[in-house]
Amino acid sequence: MKFYQKPTCSTCRKAKKWLAENSVKATEIDLNQGLSEAELDALIGKRDYTKFLNFRNELYRERKMKANPPTRAEAIKLMSQHPNLIRRPILVQGSKIALGFDEDEFRELTGR
């Protein structure tokens, strides 16, 4: 299991606390270090790439990405260059994924 997070993100800290309280072991990946385009492409896979965009991010709002989403390739490039544009936290278990912290989704994914 992998847990993509940003240590300064309050939602990520809540999710990390939930994982600890439920004895879930996960490899932590700090999104501050950024992800390469190849890593992002593999993480997104065949899923809707727009769900990985952080709608609270300034760049997202400036470029009006909700109304005019970038292409998949452009979105991946932007997320690689601007890690804060990646929605977080992300919990990955095999081919399953939870975007953002939703306790029910985390329970389902971890079996807790």
C-alpha positions as CSV (number, residue, x, y, z in Angstrom):
1,M,0.0,0.0,0.0
2,K,1.2,3.5,-0.9
3,F,0.2,6.8,0.8
4,Y,0.9,9.9,-1.3
5,Q,0.8,13.0,0.9
6,K,2.2,16.4,1.7
7,P,3.3,16.7,5.4
8,T,2.0,20.3,5.7
9,C,-1.5,19.4,4.4
10,S,-4.1,19.2,7.2
11,T,-6.2,16.7,5.3
12,C,-3.1,14.5,4.7
13,R,-2.3,14.7,8.4
14,K,-5.9,13.6,9.3
15,A,-5.6,10.7,6.8
16,K,-2.2,9.7,8.2
17,K,-3.6,9.7,11.7
18,W,-6.5,7.5,10.6
19,L,-4.0,5.1,9.0
20,A,-2.0,4.9,12.3
21,E,-5.1,4.5,14.5
22,N,-6.2,1.6,12.3
23,S,-2.8,0.0,12.2
24,V,-2.5,0.4,8.4
25,K,1.0,0.1,7.1
26,A,1.7,2.1,4.0
27,T,4.8,3.4,2.2
28,E,4.7,7.2,2.5
29,I,5.5,9.2,-0.6
30,D,6.0,13.0,-0.1
31,L,4.4,14.9,-2.9
32,N,6.7,17.9,-2.1
33,Q,9.4,15.9,-3.8
34,G,7.2,15.8,-6.9
35,L,6.4,13.0,-9.3
36,S,7.8,12.5,-12.8
37,E,5.4,12.5,-15.7
38,A,5.9,8.8,-16.1
39,E,5.1,8.2,-12.4
40,L,1.9,10.3,-12.6
41,D,0.9,8.6,-15.9
42,A,1.3,5.2,-14.1
43,L,-0.5,6.3,-11.0
44,I,-3.5,7.7,-13.0
45,G,-3.6,4.7,-15.3
46,K,-6.9,4.5,-17.2
47,R,-8.7,6.6,-14.6
48,D,-10.2,10.1,-15.3
49,Y,-7.1,12.3,-15.0
50,T,-9.2,15.4,-14.1
51,K,-10.0,13.8,-10.7
52,F,-6.3,14.0,-9.8
53,L,-6.3,17.8,-10.2
54,N,-6.6,19.8,-7.0
55,F,-9.5,22.1,-7.6
56,R,-8.4,24.2,-4.6
57,N,-5.1,25.0,-6.2
58,E,-4.5,28.6,-7.4
59,L,-3.2,27.4,-10.8
60,Y,-6.4,25.3,-11.2
61,R,-8.5,28.4,-10.6
62,E,-6.3,30.8,-12.6
63,R,-6.5,28.6,-15.7
64,K,-10.2,27.9,-15.2
65,M,-9.6,24.1,-15.4
66,K,-13.0,23.2,-14.3
67,A,-14.6,24.8,-17.3
68,N,-11.7,24.2,-19.6
69,P,-9.7,21.2,-18.5
70,P,-6.3,20.6,-19.9
71,T,-5.5,17.6,-22.1
72,R,-4.3,14.5,-20.2
73,A,-0.7,15.1,-21.4
74,E,-0.8,18.8,-20.4
75,A,-2.4,17.9,-17.0
76,I,0.3,15.3,-16.2
77,K,3.0,17.8,-17.2
78,L,1.5,20.5,-15.0
79,M,1.1,18.2,-12.0
80,S,4.7,17.1,-12.5
81,Q,5.9,20.7,-12.5
82,H,3.5,21.9,-9.8
83,P,3.0,19.2,-7.1
84,N,0.4,21.3,-5.3
85,L,-1.8,20.8,-8.3
86,I,-2.1,17.1,-7.4
87,R,-5.2,16.3,-5.3
88,R,-4.1,14.7,-2.0
89,P,-3.9,12.5,-0.1
90,I,-3.8,9.4,-2.4
91,L,-4.0,5.9,-1.0
92,V,-3.2,3.1,-3.4
93,Q,-3.8,-0.6,-2.7
94,G,-3.0,-2.7,-5.8
95,S,-5.2,-1.4,-8.6
96,K,-7.6,0.4,-6.2
97,I,-7.2,4.1,-5.3
98,A,-8.7,6.6,-2.9
99,L,-8.3,10.3,-3.8
100,G,-8.7,12.8,-1.0
101,F,-9.5,11.6,2.5
102,D,-12.9,9.9,2.7
103,E,-13.0,7.6,5.8
104,D,-15.4,5.2,4.1
105,E,-13.2,4.9,1.0
106,F,-10.2,4.3,3.3
107,R,-12.1,1.6,5.2
108,E,-13.1,-0.1,2.0
109,L,-9.5,0.1,0.6
110,T,-7.8,-1.1,3.8
111,G,-10.4,-3.6,5.0
112,R,-10.5,-1.8,8.4
